[in-house]
Amino acid sequence: MKKSLRSARPPRSRQPVFTLLERDSILLWRNGHVLVTAILMVVMMTLTLLLPERIAGKPKELVLDQLTGSPLQSAYAAQAKLRFASDEAGLRASLADDPGLTGIILRGTLEQPQATILAGAHLPDSALALLEASIDELLRRTRNSAAADTTAVSATSAQGTMPAVHYLEAQRPEPPLYLRGLPVFLIFEAGILGFLLVAVFVFQEKQEGTLRAFLVTPAKRSAYLLSKLATFTLLSLLYGAGVLAAGLLRGVQPNLAGILLTLTAAAASLTLLGLGFATFFDNLSQWFFPGLGVLVLNMAPFLGSVNPVFQPFWLSLAPSWPFLKLAEHFLQPGGQLPILPLILAASWLAGSAIFCTLALRFKLLKGAA
Amino acid sequence: MKHSIQRIKSLIQSDLANATRDSMVLYILAAPILLATIMAFLLPALGKAELHFAADQNNPAIQVLLPELERFGQVEALESANAVERRVHQSDHVAGIIADDDGRASILLQGNEGPEAAALMQAVLYTAANGPEAQYQTERQTGTRSGLADYARVILGMLSVLIGGIAAAFALIDEKENKVTRSYSVSPLRGFEYFFSRGLWAFAVSIFGTLAAHLILGPAGLSWGRLLLVILASSTFPLAICLLVGGIAANQIQAVAALKLVMFVFLTLPLVSLFIPQKLEFLLWILPNFWLFKAFEGIYTVNDGAFLLNALLCAVSGLAASLLLAAALAPTLTPGHKRKANKVITA
């Protein structure tokens, strides 16, 4: 009799996790989070499909070619890469209208040119030096082309004296705009979903008294943690996978296993961090500003994505940084796996798990099994 | 009329009292100031970002180039070509300078930089080695601004308008959760007075945020007239946001979901217009916040002559959106609404 009763009872350690997982999923649906995520996913998929490969913006330099014979204007006027002004008054008027424009006035001869750069006060000296190097290259090519008596501007005569370029890995083409945006979206939008939602859920449970009820059940803290982790990681994964599918339709050829694993790890890490962080606050009002502050700091590596030369050391301290680097690598595979981001990502995942476990043990679920 | 004004004033005073008690609303009010201050420090650093080089300093051919290379960016002098190779392999964007087999300086890249980067590096190294091709002089222009800083100002302006709506929305949701809206049904407060007071409170918060952000981050010499015109044109937006978030959500938890969607539509979608082809821009015309974005662009970025039209479209579309939302959500929000309608929303 006793034996049959024992065998009829389900294993205690498995059931609570699935019960909690089911409950969290229903709450996600009932509070509109699934619907909102689905709408956002559709919008992001549409953007991924509609974004062009390149932004065909206007050049940020305006050139006045007053060299003898205006050789630069003759050679480059038809190309979209350079804009030319007709006179100095027109150039200065254009600079006044567009504060981001830089003016270049070339005087003298092609062999002995003088260049005046009209630049904004906000431009650093190094940017001006780069502009001078670019103008030098333009003058060299035009001079060599004129010397070779060809009408088309040719770089080959200049190439023989130019420094060689070597590559450590196979050269990859410049990624199109939608491909550059994908890792940013996956890590800063799909990846952080759990941080915000888990806090919202914790405060709702506190408000409704569900947490107190949980404390008197035989369910373990691990069941609570795992159900939250699974719910929000899965939602993030589905969200990200939808947008990734749009990228695949556009011809992106990622390392699929790698990118999905990176997204899962990022979502799990941020969910655990968010759950642990939420335990230090009593309600949503108290959490709101500090929580958003953490999210904003987490987004700092986005600045490095937008401006690749901006890579100060402190960007790598953000939790999202290693996952962003891994996502960039797996979305355009071909190079070596970046080791430092891999180590940091694993560290953040492990650290978040430890932090969350301790926070649940000593704060939120103190007294639970 | 006198009583109407008195009732509106009482409701706004009540909102103000709640705001000082509720830490979230206080944080929301402080957010534009904090964000503007952070941007004021961060934007100059972003603008001064330089190229990075890693050079093999023990090679004589490269050693003589180091002082010249420092004009173009930051130079890390390393002890060998192998050290340079390891440095280029790291995750940031660094160009290596090493010697070829024939002793000439050459460039080492990782492979993910793109062809334009390689061409620029070649031009830089050639100029560093051989000197400039022209005599250069620089004339610094006053009154110029960085494009990145300009769009940061535009975003902050939009965010301040959004924040006004969010502050009012949370006040509205607080009333819903505490069933205060039901008590209005036994008060003489009328529907339009309720909406007007909500809108005025939200507008006041957004004005505060917009002006604070502009004072901290706005460049000197900008047209205050244009800014005030945009503030006026955007006066109905905070109410529309308040109605959208506060009307749909029954509690703070649902409000977070609604806010996620509203923030995306309000802030992100207009920014997309910078990246999509111009022929597709018409898809965004239906969004009132797109015209608000264009109006702010007219203050902080290029003067393209369409500022007044954009401000007008912003005002008209914002008003239309507010009226539509008020009409759609009035049964659930105005005093004296039916309990059955309320149940549907809070289920």
Chai-1 contact restraints between the chains, C-beta under 6 A:
chainA,res_idxA,chainB,res_idxB,connection_type,confidence,min_distance_angstrom,max_distance_angstrom,comment,restraint_id
A,N31,B,I253,contact,1.0,0.0,6.0,A-B,restraint_1
A,N31,B,Q254,contact,1.0,0.0,6.0,A-B,restraint_2
A,N31,B,A257,contact,1.0,0.0,6.0,A-B,restraint_3
A,G32,B,Q254,contact,1.0,0.0,6.0,A-B,restraint_4
A,G32,B,A257,contact,1.0,0.0,6.0,A-B,restraint_5
A,H33,B,A257,contact,1.0,0.0,6.0,A-B,restraint_6
A,V36,B,A257,contact,1.0,0.0,6.0,A-B,restraint_7
A,V36,B,K260,contact,1.0,0.0,6.0,A-B,restraint_8
A,V36,B,L261,contact,1.0,0.0,6.0,A-B,restraint_9
A,L40,B,F264,contact,1.0,0.0,6.0,A-B,restraint_10
A,L51,B,F275,contact,1.0,0.0,6.0,A-B,restraint_11
A,P52,B,P277,contact,1.0,0.0,6.0,A-B,restraint_12
A,I55,B,F275,contact,1.0,0.0,6.0,A-B,restraint_13
A,D97,B,N303,contact,1.0,0.0,6.0,A-B,restraint_14
A,D98,B,V302,contact,1.0,0.0,6.0,A-B,restraint_15
A,P99,B,T144,contact,1.0,0.0,6.0,A-B,restraint_16
A,P99,B,R145,contact,1.0,0.0,6.0,A-B,restraint_17
A,G100,B,G147,contact,1.0,0.0,6.0,A-B,restraint_18
A,P113,B,A134,contact,1.0,0.0,6.0,A-B,restraint_19
A,Q114,B,Q135,contact,1.0,0.0,6.0,A-B,restraint_20
A,A115,B,A134,contact,1.0,0.0,6.0,A-B,restraint_21
A,A115,B,Y136,contact,1.0,0.0,6.0,A-B,restraint_22
A,T116,B,Q137,contact,1.0,0.0,6.0,A-B,restraint_23
A,T116,B,E139,contact,1.0,0.0,6.0,A-B,restraint_24
A,I117,B,T138,contact,1.0,0.0,6.0,A-B,restraint_25
A,L118,B,E139,contact,1.0,0.0,6.0,A-B,restraint_26
A,L118,B,Q141,contact,1.0,0.0,6.0,A-B,restraint_27
A,A119,B,T138,contact,1.0,0.0,6.0,A-B,restraint_28
A,G120,B,Q141,contact,1.0,0.0,6.0,A-B,restraint_29
A,G120,B,T144,contact,1.0,0.0,6.0,A-B,restraint_30
A,A121,B,R140,contact,1.0,0.0,6.0,A-B,restraint_31
A,H122,B,G47,contact,1.0,0.0,6.0,A-B,restraint_32
A,H122,B,S146,contact,1.0,0.0,6.0,A-B,restraint_33
A,P124,B,K48,contact,1.0,0.0,6.0,A-B,restraint_34
A,S126,B,E50,contact,1.0,0.0,6.0,A-B,restraint_35
A,S126,B,F72,contact,1.0,0.0,6.0,A-B,restraint_36
A,S126,B,G73,contact,1.0,0.0,6.0,A-B,restraint_37
A,L128,B,T138,contact,1.0,0.0,6.0,A-B,restraint_38
A,A129,B,R71,contact,1.0,0.0,6.0,A-B,restraint_39
A,A129,B,F72,contact,1.0,0.0,6.0,A-B,restraint_40
A,L130,B,F72,contact,1.0,0.0,6.0,A-B,restraint_41
A,E132,B,Y136,contact,1.0,0.0,6.0,A-B,restraint_42
A,A133,B,A123,contact,1.0,0.0,6.0,A-B,restraint_43
A,A133,B,V124,contact,1.0,0.0,6.0,A-B,restraint_44
A,A133,B,T127,contact,1.0,0.0,6.0,A-B,restraint_45
A,S134,B,A123,contact,1.0,0.0,6.0,A-B,restraint_46
A,D136,B,T127,contact,1.0,0.0,6.0,A-B,restraint_47
A,D136,B,P132,contact,1.0,0.0,6.0,A-B,restraint_48
A,D136,B,E133,contact,1.0,0.0,6.0,A-B,restraint_49
A,E137,B,A123,contact,1.0,0.0,6.0,A-B,restraint_50
A,L139,B,E133,contact,1.0,0.0,6.0,A-B,restraint_51
A,M162,B,Q122,contact,1.0,0.0,6.0,A-B,restraint_52
A,M162,B,Y126,contact,1.0,0.0,6.0,A-B,restraint_53
A,P163,B,A105,contact,1.0,0.0,6.0,A-B,restraint_54
A,P163,B,S106,contact,1.0,0.0,6.0,A-B,restraint_55
A,P163,B,I107,contact,1.0,0.0,6.0,A-B,restraint_56
A,P163,B,Q122,contact,1.0,0.0,6.0,A-B,restraint_57
A,P163,B,L125,contact,1.0,0.0,6.0,A-B,restraint_58
A,A164,B,D100,contact,1.0,0.0,6.0,A-B,restraint_59
A,A164,B,S106,contact,1.0,0.0,6.0,A-B,restraint_60
A,V165,B,I107,contact,1.0,0.0,6.0,A-B,restraint_61
A,V165,B,A118,contact,1.0,0.0,6.0,A-B,restraint_62
A,H166,B,L108,contact,1.0,0.0,6.0,A-B,restraint_63
A,Y167,B,L109,contact,1.0,0.0,6.0,A-B,restraint_64
A,Y167,B,G111,contact,1.0,0.0,6.0,A-B,restraint_65
A,L168,B,V88,contact,1.0,0.0,6.0,A-B,restraint_66
A,L168,B,Q110,contact,1.0,0.0,6.0,A-B,restraint_67
A,E169,B,G111,contact,1.0,0.0,6.0,A-B,restraint_68
A,A170,B,G111,contact,1.0,0.0,6.0,A-B,restraint_69
A,Q171,B,G111,contact,1.0,0.0,6.0,A-B,restraint_70
A,R172,B,G111,contact,1.0,0.0,6.0,A-B,restraint_71
A,R172,B,N112,contact,1.0,0.0,6.0,A-B,restraint_72
A,E174,B,G114,contact,1.0,0.0,6.0,A-B,restraint_73
A,V200,B,I253,contact,1.0,0.0,6.0,A-B,restraint_74
A,V200,B,V256,contact,1.0,0.0,6.0,A-B,restraint_75
A,Q204,B,I253,contact,1.0,0.0,6.0,A-B,restraint_76
A,L284,B,Q252,contact,1.0,0.0,6.0,A-B,restraint_77
A,S285,B,D22,contact,1.0,0.0,6.0,A-B,restraint_78
A,S285,B,S23,contact,1.0,0.0,6.0,A-B,restraint_79
A,S285,B,M24,contact,1.0,0.0,6.0,A-B,restraint_80
A,F288,B,M24,contact,1.0,0.0,6.0,A-B,restraint_81
A,F288,B,Y27,contact,1.0,0.0,6.0,A-B,restraint_82
A,F289,B,Y27,contact,1.0,0.0,6.0,A-B,restraint_83
A,N307,B,A49,contact,1.0,0.0,6.0,A-B,restraint_84
A,P308,B,H93,contact,1.0,0.0,6.0,A-B,restraint_85
A,V309,B,A49,contact,1.0,0.0,6.0,A-B,restraint_86
A,V309,B,L51,contact,1.0,0.0,6.0,A-B,restraint_87
A,F310,B,L46,contact,1.0,0.0,6.0,A-B,restraint_88
A,F310,B,A49,contact,1.0,0.0,6.0,A-B,restraint_89
A,Q311,B,D92,contact,1.0,0.0,6.0,A-B,restraint_90
A,K325,B,S91,contact,1.0,0.0,6.0,A-B,restraint_91
A,P338,B,S91,contact,1.0,0.0,6.0,A-B,restraint_92
A,P341,B,S91,contact,1.0,0.0,6.0,A-B,restraint_93
